[in-house]
Amino acid sequence: MERKYDFVVIGSGIAGLFFAQKVAELMPDRRVAVITKKSETASNTNYAQGGIASVISGTDSFESHISDTLVCGAGLCHEDVVSKIVHFGPEAIRNLVSVGVKFTQKQGEYDLGREGGHSTNRVVHAADLTGREIERAVLNSCRHKVNVDIFKDTIALDLITYIHQGRRHCGGCYTFTARNREFNGFYAPVTLLATGGVGQVYYNTTNPKIATGDGVAMAYRAGARVGNLEFVQFHPTTLYNPGRWPFLISEAVRGEGGILTTTDGKRFMQKYHKLKELAPRDIVARAIDSELKISGEDYVYLDVSHLDSK
């Protein structure tokens, strides 16, 4: 079956849904299809815990946020891109609030947390379920747009491409819906790939089962250039639970003062970085790996026994 739209969005996380609702709002005469291979909320966004870093506090600055980001990027960042993203941060937060996201506040101000690599508190969050709150609000906004159709349990198989004036163009995607075993072609002049990461190509990952890199694979097969595939981030802290899906322990726990120790109670992050537990994630992950190789143990401890229960 052929389905024709003005926009086809593949993926129902924050990127895909926010794009869909924004297009629907700005262009009420255009039709948008959102395609997601599981339920509407099955996305990496829905599992994100910590929050979003943005210059919100009057004591913070764009220069500080940019500097922190470049340091974490180990000299590999495109500085102009970092600057644009950091400067857009406050507006992005306002946009999310405008569609109903309720970030945690204290005394009328955002309760800003701190995470790895940041020199100050600048993480806006919704308790410790920030992603779920964002997914709820943005999905609700899309559901109330009459020109947005959401197709769940529908997996995108490949991009539809064609040659025009010697150049390859994308015109939508082919899909398969398991529920009714139906193949469809979604045709549109604009296709957005917002399919999330590739964590599930690894045996150990905190990514949900839907993070199988579909978008990267489809783009590559369609002739797109892909790059920086070696930059896969592994979250440093998960619940040690052999044989079962690892439960992510938010970086916010370390931001609130949690410390990493060996199984005999010795703190070790001071050996690897001046920020200790709040070092960039890649450094924390490698430090833990190093300590495990030294000790021969299968895990380390994340100690919060010295913190108040609240």
ZADO-1210 file (C-alpha; in nm, 4 decimals, padded with zeros to 6 digits):
<atoms>
<atom x="00.0000" y="00.0000" z="00.0000" code="MET" pos="1"/>
<atom x="00.1184" y="00.3516" z="-00.0775" code="GLU" pos="2"/>
<atom x="00.0798" y="00.6261" z="00.1816" code="ARG" pos="3"/>
<atom x="00.1592" y="00.9834" z="00.0839" code="LYS" pos="4"/>
<atom x="00.2631" y="01.2523" z="00.3306" code="TYR" pos="5"/>
<atom x="00.4473" y="01.5814" z="00.3317" code="ASP" pos="6"/>
<atom x="00.6867" y="01.4643" z="00.6039" code="PHE" pos="7"/>
<atom x="00.7908" y="01.1166" z="00.7148" code="VAL" pos="8"/>
<atom x="00.9561" y="01.0910" z="01.0570" code="VAL" pos="9"/>
<atom x="01.1232" y="00.7625" z="01.1498" code="ILE" pos="10"/>
<atom x="01.1541" y="00.7368" z="01.5273" code="GLY" pos="11"/>
<atom x="00.9409" y="00.8455" z="01.8228" code="SER" pos="12"/>
<atom x="01.1957" y="00.9842" z="02.0679" code="GLY" pos="13"/>
<atom x="01.2514" y="01.3492" z="02.1548" code="ILE" pos="14"/>
<atom x="01.4030" y="01.4357" z="01.8153" code="ALA" pos="15"/>
<atom x="01.1366" y="01.2758" z="01.5979" code="GLY" pos="16"/>
<atom x="00.8353" y="01.3762" z="01.8049" code="LEU" pos="17"/>
<atom x="00.9469" y="01.7333" z="01.8639" code="PHE" pos="18"/>
<atom x="01.0157" y="01.7777" z="01.4926" code="PHE" pos="19"/>
<atom x="00.6739" y="01.6311" z="01.4084" code="ALA" pos="20"/>
<atom x="00.4797" y="01.8508" z="01.6490" code="GLN" pos="21"/>
<atom x="00.6711" y="02.1626" z="01.5438" code="LYS" pos="22"/>
<atom x="00.6123" y="02.1020" z="01.1735" code="VAL" pos="23"/>
<atom x="00.2456" y="02.0284" z="01.2416" code="ALA" pos="24"/>
<atom x="00.2154" y="02.3510" z="01.4395" code="GLU" pos="25"/>
<atom x="00.3911" y="02.5734" z="01.1852" code="LEU" pos="26"/>
<atom x="00.2361" y="02.4080" z="00.8788" code="MET" pos="27"/>
<atom x="-00.1179" y="02.3012" z="00.9713" code="PRO" pos="28"/>
<atom x="-00.1959" y="02.2225" z="00.6079" code="ASP" pos="29"/>
<atom x="00.0865" y="01.9642" z="00.5843" code="ARG" pos="30"/>
<atom x="00.0574" y="01.6005" z="00.6896" code="ARG" pos="31"/>
<atom x="00.3183" y="01.4243" z="00.9022" code="VAL" pos="32"/>
<atom x="00.3678" y="01.0494" z="00.9496" code="ALA" pos="33"/>
<atom x="00.5614" y="00.9277" z="01.2540" code="VAL" pos="34"/>
<atom x="00.6820" y="00.5685" z="01.2218" code="ILE" pos="35"/>
<atom x="00.7985" y="00.3736" z="01.5267" code="THR" pos="36"/>
<atom x="00.8827" y="00.0047" z="01.5361" code="LYS" pos="37"/>
<atom x="00.7411" y="-00.0691" z="01.8815" code="LYS" pos="38"/>
<atom x="00.5021" y="00.1268" z="02.1035" code="SER" pos="39"/>
<atom x="00.4788" y="00.5043" z="02.0739" code="GLU" pos="40"/>
<atom x="00.6945" y="00.5492" z="02.3842" code="THR" pos="41"/>
<atom x="00.9591" y="00.2879" z="02.2994" code="ALA" pos="42"/>
<atom x="01.2623" y="00.5113" z="02.2593" code="SER" pos="43"/>
<atom x="01.5959" y="00.5927" z="02.4187" code="ASN" pos="44"/>
<atom x="01.4374" y="00.9183" z="02.5340" code="THR" pos="45"/>
<atom x="01.1884" y="00.7340" z="02.7510" code="ASN" pos="46"/>
<atom x="01.4698" y="00.5676" z="02.9456" code="TYR" pos="47"/>
<atom x="01.6836" y="00.8783" z="03.0020" code="ALA" pos="48"/>
<atom x="01.7068" y="00.9659" z="03.3694" code="GLN" pos="49"/>
<atom x="01.9413" y="01.2539" z="03.4482" code="GLY" pos="50"/>
<atom x="01.8413" y="01.5635" z="03.2544" code="GLY" pos="51"/>
<atom x="01.9458" y="01.8258" z="03.0000" code="ILE" pos="52"/>
<atom x="02.2428" y="02.0582" z="03.0424" code="ALA" pos="53"/>
<atom x="02.1666" y="02.4224" z="02.9651" code="SER" pos="54"/>
<atom x="02.2791" y="02.7664" z="03.0779" code="VAL" pos="55"/>
<atom x="01.9869" y="02.8613" z="03.3011" code="ILE" pos="56"/>
<atom x="02.1427" y="02.9978" z="03.6189" code="SER" pos="57"/>
<atom x="02.2491" y="03.3601" z="03.6413" code="GLY" pos="58"/>
<atom x="02.5838" y="03.2438" z="03.7789" code="THR" pos="59"/>
<atom x="02.6492" y="03.0219" z="03.4750" code="ASP" pos="60"/>
<atom x="02.7695" y="03.1323" z="03.1315" code="SER" pos="61"/>
<atom x="02.7739" y="03.0123" z="02.7722" code="PHE" pos="62"/>
<atom x="03.1525" y="03.0416" z="02.7744" code="GLU" pos="63"/>
<atom x="03.1763" y="02.8041" z="03.0709" code="SER" pos="64"/>
<atom x="02.9413" y="02.5486" z="02.9144" code="HIS" pos="65"/>
<atom x="03.1288" y="02.5644" z="02.5834" code="ILE" pos="66"/>
<atom x="03.4623" y="02.5218" z="02.7608" code="SER" pos="67"/>
<atom x="03.3379" y="02.2202" z="02.9585" code="ASP" pos="68"/>
<atom x="03.2056" y="02.0611" z="02.6392" code="THR" pos="69"/>
<atom x="03.5286" y="02.1111" z="02.4470" code="LEU" pos="70"/>
<atom x="03.7316" y="01.9626" z="02.7321" code="VAL" pos="71"/>
<atom x="03.5049" y="01.6567" z="02.7422" code="CYS" pos="72"/>
<atom x="03.5387" y="01.6281" z="02.3652" code="GLY" pos="73"/>
<atom x="03.9159" y="01.5843" z="02.3990" code="ALA" pos="74"/>
<atom x="03.9841" y="01.8260" z="02.1151" code="GLY" pos="75"/>
<atom x="03.7633" y="01.6416" z="01.8666" code="LEU" pos="76"/>
<atom x="03.4575" y="01.8701" z="01.8780" code="CYS" pos="77"/>
<atom x="03.3659" y="02.1155" z="01.6041" code="HIS" pos="78"/>
<atom x="03.3768" y="02.4337" z="01.8111" code="GLU" pos="79"/>
<atom x="03.1261" y="02.6225" z="01.5953" code="ASP" pos="80"/>
<atom x="02.8710" y="02.3423" z="01.6362" code="VAL" pos="81"/>
<atom x="02.9286" y="02.3279" z="02.0123" code="VAL" pos="82"/>
<atom x="02.8759" y="02.7038" z="02.0361" code="SER" pos="83"/>
<atom x="02.5494" y="02.6933" z="01.8409" code="LYS" pos="84"/>
<atom x="02.4071" y="02.4068" z="02.0452" code="ILE" pos="85"/>
<atom x="02.5046" y="02.5607" z="02.3792" code="VAL" pos="86"/>
<atom x="02.3614" y="02.9021" z="02.2876" code="HIS" pos="87"/>
<atom x="02.0366" y="02.7376" z="02.1732" code="PHE" pos="88"/>
<atom x="02.0045" y="02.5413" z="02.4990" code="GLY" pos="89"/>
<atom x="01.7836" y="02.7829" z="02.6965" code="PRO" pos="90"/>
<atom x="01.5445" y="02.8202" z="02.4020" code="GLU" pos="91"/>
<atom x="01.5254" y="02.4417" z="02.3693" code="ALA" pos="92"/>
<atom x="01.4259" y="02.4182" z="02.7360" code="ILE" pos="93"/>
<atom x="01.1589" y="02.6859" z="02.6837" code="ARG" pos="94"/>
<atom x="01.0283" y="02.4956" z="02.3808" code="ASN" pos="95"/>
<atom x="00.9933" y="02.1774" z="02.5849" code="LEU" pos="96"/>
<atom x="00.8147" y="02.3642" z="02.8632" code="VAL" pos="97"/>
<atom x="00.5789" y="02.5143" z="02.6044" code="SER" pos="98"/>
<atom x="00.4563" y="02.1665" z="02.5062" code="VAL" pos="99"/>
<atom x="00.3960" y="02.0665" z="02.8674" code="GLY" pos="100"/>
<atom x="00.7221" y="01.9275" z="03.0056" code="VAL" pos="101"/>
<atom x="00.7269" y="01.9806" z="03.3825" code="LYS" pos="102"/>
<atom x="01.0843" y="02.0148" z="03.5048" code="PHE" pos="103"/>
<atom x="01.1506" y="01.9930" z="03.8786" code="THR" pos="104"/>
<atom x="01.1594" y="02.3281" z="04.0562" code="GLN" pos="105"/>
<atom x="01.2511" y="02.4501" z="04.4031" code="LYS" pos="106"/>
<atom x="01.1132" y="02.7799" z="04.5301" code="GLN" pos="107"/>
<atom x="01.0051" y="02.8808" z="04.1802" code="GLY" pos="108"/>
<atom x="01.3429" y="02.8141" z="04.0162" code="GLU" pos="109"/>
<atom x="01.4669" y="02.5134" z="03.8235" code="TYR" pos="110"/>
<atom x="01.6383" y="02.2608" z="04.0492" code="ASP" pos="111"/>
<atom x="01.9681" y="02.2351" z="03.8636" code="LEU" pos="112"/>
<atom x="02.1731" y="01.9191" z="03.9053" code="GLY" pos="113"/>
<atom x="02.5325" y="01.8485" z="03.8161" code="ARG" pos="114"/>
<atom x="02.6717" y="01.5677" z="03.6040" code="GLU" pos="115"/>
<atom x="03.0071" y="01.4506" z="03.4741" code="GLY" pos="116"/>
<atom x="03.2302" y="01.7024" z="03.2996" code="GLY" pos="117"/>
<atom x="03.0333" y="02.0077" z="03.4121" code="HIS" pos="118"/>
<atom x="03.2005" y="02.2711" z="03.6282" code="SER" pos="119"/>
<atom x="02.8717" y="02.3886" z="03.7787" code="THR" pos="120"/>
<atom x="02.5089" y="02.2835" z="03.8310" code="ASN" pos="121"/>
<atom x="02.3281" y="02.3273" z="03.4987" code="ARG" pos="122"/>
<atom x="02.1256" y="02.0088" z="03.4458" code="VAL" pos="123"/>
<atom x="01.7498" y="02.0661" z="03.4199" code="VAL" pos="124"/>
<atom x="01.5591" y="01.7526" z="03.5174" code="HIS" pos="125"/>
<atom x="01.2196" y="01.6064" z="03.6003" code="ALA" pos="126"/>
<atom x="01.2960" y="01.4184" z="03.9232" code="ALA" pos="127"/>
<atom x="01.4996" y="01.1180" z="03.8042" code="ASP" pos="128"/>
<atom x="01.2712" y="01.0326" z="03.5112" code="LEU" pos="129"/>
<atom x="01.3432" y="01.3260" z="03.2817" code="THR" pos="130"/>
<atom x="01.3193" y="01.1307" z="02.9588" code="GLY" pos="131"/>
<atom x="00.9853" y="00.9782" z="03.0481" code="ARG" pos="132"/>
<atom x="00.8416" y="01.3225" z="03.1271" code="GLU" pos="133"/>
<atom x="00.9687" y="01.4661" z="02.7980" code="ILE" pos="134"/>
<atom x="00.8333" y="01.1681" z="02.6040" code="GLU" pos="135"/>
<atom x="00.4938" y="01.2039" z="02.7742" code="ARG" pos="136"/>
<atom x="00.4583" y="01.5730" z="02.6983" code="ALA" pos="137"/>
<atom x="00.5853" y="01.5754" z="02.3407" code="VAL" pos="138"/>
<atom x="00.3906" y="01.2618" z="02.2484" code="LEU" pos="139"/>
<atom x="00.0754" y="01.4151" z="02.3970" code="ASN" pos="140"/>
<atom x="00.1327" y="01.7268" z="02.1864" code="SER" pos="141"/>
<atom x="00.1639" y="01.5150" z="01.8712" code="CYS" pos="142"/>
<atom x="-00.1502" y="01.3191" z="01.9528" code="ARG" pos="143"/>
<atom x="-00.3466" y="01.6440" z="01.9639" code="HIS" pos="144"/>
<atom x="-00.2286" y="01.7518" z="01.6182" code="LYS" pos="145"/>
<atom x="-00.4863" y="01.6486" z="01.3587" code="VAL" pos="146"/>
<atom x="-00.2216" y="01.6475" z="01.0860" code="ASN" pos="147"/>
<atom x="00.0095" y="01.4004" z="01.2638" code="VAL" pos="148"/>
<atom x="-00.0445" y="01.0260" z="01.2213" code="ASP" pos="149"/>
<atom x="00.1562" y="00.7877" z="01.4408" code="ILE" pos="150"/>
<atom x="00.2167" y="00.4356" z="01.3123" code="PHE" pos="151"/>
<atom x="00.3311" y="00.2081" z="01.5950" code="LYS" pos="152"/>
<atom x="00.4632" y="-00.1490" z="01.5652" code="ASP" pos="153"/>
<atom x="00.5868" y="-00.0475" z="01.2213" code="THR" pos="154"/>
<atom x="00.9511" y="-00.0994" z="01.1339" code="ILE" pos="155"/>
<atom x="01.1204" y="00.1017" z="00.8605" code="ALA" pos="156"/>
<atom x="01.3026" y="-00.1396" z="00.6310" code="LEU" pos="157"/>
<atom x="01.4770" y="00.0868" z="00.3828" code="ASP" pos="158"/>
<atom x="01.4692" y="00.4359" z="00.2421" code="LEU" pos="159"/>
<atom x="01.3021" y="00.4998" z="-00.0913" code="ILE" pos="160"/>
<atom x="01.5525" y="00.6627" z="-00.3235" code="THR" pos="161"/>
<atom x="01.5434" y="00.7893" z="-00.6793" code="TYR" pos="162"/>
<atom x="01.7773" y="00.9648" z="-00.9204" code="ILE" pos="163"/>
<atom x="01.6895" y="01.3156" z="-01.0393" code="HIS" pos="164"/>
<atom x="01.9228" y="01.5228" z="-01.2556" code="GLN" pos="165"/>
<atom x="02.2093" y="01.2949" z="-01.1725" code="GLY" pos="166"/>
<atom x="02.1638" y="01.3151" z="-00.7945" code="ARG" pos="167"/>
<atom x="02.0200" y="01.0602" z="-00.5548" code="ARG" pos="168"/>
<atom x="01.7227" y="01.1810" z="-00.3502" code="HIS" pos="169"/>
<atom x="01.5212" y="01.0297" z="-00.0653" code="CYS" pos="170"/>
<atom x="01.1458" y="01.0027" z="-00.1117" code="GLY" pos="171"/>
<atom x="01.0289" y="00.8192" z="00.1994" code="GLY" pos="172"/>
<atom x="01.0663" y="00.4649" z="00.3285" code="CYS" pos="173"/>
<atom x="00.9384" y="00.1100" z="00.3022" code="TYR" pos="174"/>
<atom x="00.7884" y="-00.0387" z="00.6180" code="THR" pos="175"/>
<atom x="00.6567" y="-00.3623" z="00.7645" code="PHE" pos="176"/>
<atom x="00.3842" y="-00.3785" z="01.0297" code="THR" pos="177"/>
<atom x="00.4053" y="-00.7028" z="01.2255" code="ALA" pos="178"/>
<atom x="00.0541" y="-00.6760" z="01.3676" code="ARG" pos="179"/>
<atom x="-00.1154" y="-00.7277" z="01.0311" code="ASN" pos="180"/>
<atom x="00.1908" y="-00.8453" z="00.8343" code="ARG" pos="181"/>
<atom x="00.1528" y="-00.5517" z="00.5979" code="GLU" pos="182"/>
<atom x="00.4199" y="-00.3930" z="00.3794" code="PHE" pos="183"/>
<atom x="00.3769" y="-00.0245" z="00.2973" code="ASN" pos="184"/>
<atom x="00.5532" y="00.2531" z="00.1160" code="GLY" pos="185"/>
<atom x="00.5493" y="00.5925" z="00.2878" code="PHE" pos="186"/>
<atom x="00.6200" y="00.8630" z="00.0314" code="TYR" pos="187"/>
<atom x="00.7182" y="01.2198" z="00.1196" code="ALA" pos="188"/>
<atom x="00.9484" y="01.4935" z="-00.0099" code="PRO" pos="189"/>
<atom x="01.1051" y="01.5190" z="00.3391" code="VAL" pos="190"/>
<atom x="01.2204" y="01.2213" z="00.5467" code="THR" pos="191"/>
<atom x="01.3710" y="01.2612" z="00.8946" code="LEU" pos="192"/>
<atom x="01.5817" y="00.9820" z="01.0416" code="LEU" pos="193"/>
<atom x="01.5495" y="01.0015" z="01.4206" code="ALA" pos="194"/>
<atom x="01.6050" y="00.6370" z="01.5069" code="THR" pos="195"/>
<atom x="01.8416" y="00.6644" z="01.8021" code="GLY" pos="196"/>
<atom x="02.1637" y="00.4800" z="01.8716" code="GLY" pos="197"/>
<atom x="02.3321" y="00.1474" z="01.8087" code="VAL" pos="198"/>
<atom x="02.3828" y="00.0155" z="02.1622" code="GLY" pos="199"/>
<atom x="02.2284" y="-00.3233" z="02.0951" code="GLN" pos="200"/>
<atom x="02.5087" y="-00.4233" z="01.8592" code="VAL" pos="201"/>
<atom x="02.7084" y="-00.4770" z="02.1817" code="TYR" pos="202"/>
<atom x="02.6524" y="-00.7574" z="02.4302" code="TYR" pos="203"/>
<atom x="02.6688" y="-00.5147" z="02.7235" code="ASN" pos="204"/>
<atom x="02.4645" y="-00.1972" z="02.6904" code="THR" pos="205"/>
<atom x="02.2214" y="00.0117" z="02.8916" code="THR" pos="206"/>
<atom x="02.0353" y="00.1036" z="02.5735" code="ASN" pos="207"/>
<atom x="01.6834" y="-00.0376" z="02.5329" code="PRO" pos="208"/>
<atom x="01.6265" y="-00.3275" z="02.2957" code="LYS" pos="209"/>
<atom x="01.5043" y="-00.0975" z="02.0190" code="ILE" pos="210"/>
<atom x="01.8466" y="00.0724" z="01.9850" code="ALA" pos="211"/>
<atom x="01.9657" y="-00.1335" z="01.6887" code="THR" pos="212"/>
<atom x="02.1042" y="00.1380" z="01.4626" code="GLY" pos="213"/>
<atom x="01.8349" y="00.1071" z="01.1952" code="ASP" pos="214"/>
<atom x="01.8689" y="00.4662" z="01.0769" code="GLY" pos="215"/>
<atom x="02.2448" y="00.4490" z="01.0302" code="VAL" pos="216"/>
<atom x="02.2115" y="00.1239" z="00.8352" code="ALA" pos="217"/>
<atom x="01.9318" y="00.2536" z="00.6122" code="MET" pos="218"/>
<atom x="02.1169" y="00.5759" z="00.5399" code="ALA" pos="219"/>
<atom x="02.4343" y="00.3842" z="00.4544" code="TYR" pos="220"/>
<atom x="02.2498" y="00.1478" z="00.2204" code="ARG" pos="221"/>
<atom x="02.0910" y="00.4491" z="00.0518" code="ALA" pos="222"/>
<atom x="02.4331" y="00.5948" z="-00.0229" code="GLY" pos="223"/>
<atom x="02.4788" y="00.8424" z="00.2618" code="ALA" pos="224"/>
<atom x="02.8234" y="00.8942" z="00.4072" code="ARG" pos="225"/>
<atom x="02.8552" y="00.7900" z="00.7700" code="VAL" pos="226"/>
<atom x="03.1311" y="00.8892" z="01.0068" code="GLY" pos="227"/>
<atom x="03.2570" y="00.8802" z="01.3637" code="ASN" pos="228"/>
<atom x="03.1094" y="00.5349" z="01.4168" code="LEU" pos="229"/>
<atom x="03.3797" y="00.4605" z="01.6716" code="GLU" pos="230"/>
<atom x="03.2280" y="00.7115" z="01.9140" code="PHE" pos="231"/>
<atom x="02.9887" y="00.4880" z="02.1052" code="VAL" pos="232"/>
<atom x="02.9342" y="00.6020" z="02.4621" code="GLN" pos="233"/>
<atom x="02.8941" y="00.3467" z="02.7389" code="PHE" pos="234"/>
<atom x="02.7302" y="00.4661" z="03.0576" code="HIS" pos="235"/>
<atom x="02.9770" y="00.4080" z="03.3428" code="PRO" pos="236"/>
<atom x="02.7384" y="00.2899" z="03.6141" code="THR" pos="237"/>
<atom x="02.4801" y="00.0127" z="03.6007" code="THR" pos="238"/>
<atom x="02.3424" y="-00.2331" z="03.8529" code="LEU" pos="239"/>
<atom x="02.5574" y="-00.5473" z="03.8497" code="TYR" pos="240"/>
<atom x="02.3011" y="-00.8130" z="03.7660" code="ASN" pos="241"/>
<atom x="02.4592" y="-01.1031" z="03.5705" code="PRO" pos="242"/>
<atom x="02.2503" y="-01.2556" z="03.2948" code="GLY" pos="243"/>
<atom x="01.9898" y="-00.9808" z="03.2977" code="ARG" pos="244"/>
<atom x="01.9488" y="-00.6463" z="03.1231" code="TRP" pos="245"/>
<atom x="02.1709" y="-00.3963" z="03.3091" code="PRO" pos="246"/>
<atom x="01.9778" y="-00.1297" z="03.4971" code="PHE" pos="247"/>
<atom x="02.1319" y="00.2137" z="03.4421" code="LEU" pos="248"/>
<atom x="02.2216" y="00.4108" z="03.7551" code="ILE" pos="249"/>
<atom x="02.1906" y="00.7785" z="03.6724" code="SER" pos="250"/>
<atom x="02.4943" y="01.0020" z="03.6624" code="GLU" pos="251"/>
<atom x="02.2946" y="01.2300" z="03.8904" code="ALA" pos="252"/>
<atom x="02.3762" y="00.9907" z="04.1764" code="VAL" pos="253"/>
<atom x="02.7432" y="01.0833" z="04.1407" code="ARG" pos="254"/>
<atom x="02.6402" y="01.4438" z="04.0901" code="GLY" pos="255"/>
<atom x="02.4789" y="01.4375" z="04.4345" code="GLU" pos="256"/>
<atom x="02.7927" y="01.2975" z="04.5959" code="GLY" pos="257"/>
<atom x="02.8003" y="00.9233" z="04.5288" code="GLY" pos="258"/>
<atom x="03.1550" y="00.7858" z="04.5237" code="ILE" pos="259"/>
<atom x="03.3088" y="00.4913" z="04.3412" code="LEU" pos="260"/>
<atom x="03.5082" y="00.2417" z="04.5459" code="THR" pos="261"/>
<atom x="03.6701" y="-00.0965" z="04.5025" code="THR" pos="262"/>
<atom x="03.5099" y="-00.3919" z="04.6781" code="THR" pos="263"/>
<atom x="03.7368" y="-00.3301" z="04.9777" code="ASP" pos="264"/>
<atom x="03.6059" y="00.0261" z="05.0093" code="GLY" pos="265"/>
<atom x="03.8942" y="00.2200" z="04.8545" code="LYS" pos="266"/>
<atom x="03.8048" y="00.5264" z="04.6494" code="ARG" pos="267"/>
<atom x="03.9887" y="00.5339" z="04.3169" code="PHE" pos="268"/>
<atom x="03.8680" y="00.8085" z="04.0804" code="MET" pos="269"/>
<atom x="04.1183" y="01.0583" z="04.2214" code="GLN" pos="270"/>
<atom x="04.3881" y="00.8552" z="04.0416" code="LYS" pos="271"/>
<atom x="04.2322" y="00.9219" z="03.7022" code="TYR" pos="272"/>
<atom x="04.0925" y="01.2764" z="03.6951" code="HIS" pos="273"/>
<atom x="04.0814" y="01.5909" z="03.9078" code="LYS" pos="274"/>
<atom x="03.6990" y="01.5895" z="03.8946" code="LEU" pos="275"/>
<atom x="03.6980" y="01.2372" z="04.0409" code="LYS" pos="276"/>
<atom x="03.3481" y="01.0839" z="04.0074" code="GLU" pos="277"/>
<atom x="03.2361" y="01.3846" z="03.8019" code="LEU" pos="278"/>
<atom x="03.4951" y="01.3312" z="03.5305" code="ALA" pos="279"/>
<atom x="03.3614" y="01.2891" z="03.1741" code="PRO" pos="280"/>
<atom x="03.1800" y="00.9600" z="03.1216" code="ARG" pos="281"/>
<atom x="03.4417" y="00.8006" z="02.8984" code="ASP" pos="282"/>
<atom x="03.7090" y="00.8605" z="03.1624" code="ILE" pos="283"/>
<atom x="03.4915" y="00.7182" z="03.4414" code="VAL" pos="284"/>
<atom x="03.4077" y="00.4118" z="03.2305" code="ALA" pos="285"/>
<atom x="03.7738" y="00.3454" z="03.1487" code="ARG" pos="286"/>
<atom x="03.8735" y="00.3997" z="03.5120" code="ALA" pos="287"/>
<atom x="03.6224" y="00.1391" z="03.6292" code="ILE" pos="288"/>
<atom x="03.7448" y="-00.1012" z="03.3617" code="ASP" pos="289"/>
<atom x="04.1038" y="-00.0455" z="03.4724" code="SER" pos="290"/>
<atom x="04.0199" y="-00.1115" z="03.8376" code="GLU" pos="291"/>
<atom x="03.8367" y="-00.4329" z="03.7478" code="LEU" pos="292"/>
<atom x="04.1396" y="-00.5566" z="03.5557" code="LYS" pos="293"/>
<atom x="04.3658" y="-00.4749" z="03.8497" code="ILE" pos="294"/>
<atom x="04.1453" y="-00.6416" z="04.1115" code="SER" pos="295"/>
<atom x="04.0054" y="-00.9280" z="03.9069" code="GLY" pos="296"/>
<atom x="03.6592" y="-00.8464" z="04.0420" code="GLU" pos="297"/>
<atom x="03.3454" y="-00.8244" z="03.8300" code="ASP" pos="298"/>
<atom x="03.2160" y="-00.4999" z="03.9809" code="TYR" pos="299"/>
<atom x="03.2921" y="-00.1917" z="04.1881" code="VAL" pos="300"/>
<atom x="03.0706" y="-00.0112" z="04.4393" code="TYR" pos="301"/>
<atom x="02.8831" y="00.3161" z="04.4009" code="LEU" pos="302"/>
<atom x="02.8666" y="00.4260" z="04.7630" code="ASP" pos="303"/>
<atom x="02.5885" y="00.6609" z="04.8771" code="VAL" pos="304"/>
<atom x="02.5841" y="00.5544" z="05.2431" code="SER" pos="305"/>
<atom x="02.7164" y="00.8940" z="05.3529" code="HIS" pos="306"/>
<atom x="02.4297" y="01.0831" z="05.1857" code="LEU" pos="307"/>
<atom x="02.0979" y="01.1867" z="05.3364" code="ASP" pos="308"/>
<atom x="01.8112" y="00.9588" z="05.2315" code="SER" pos="309"/>
<atom x="01.6283" y="01.2564" z="05.0818" code="LYS" pos="310"/>
</atoms>
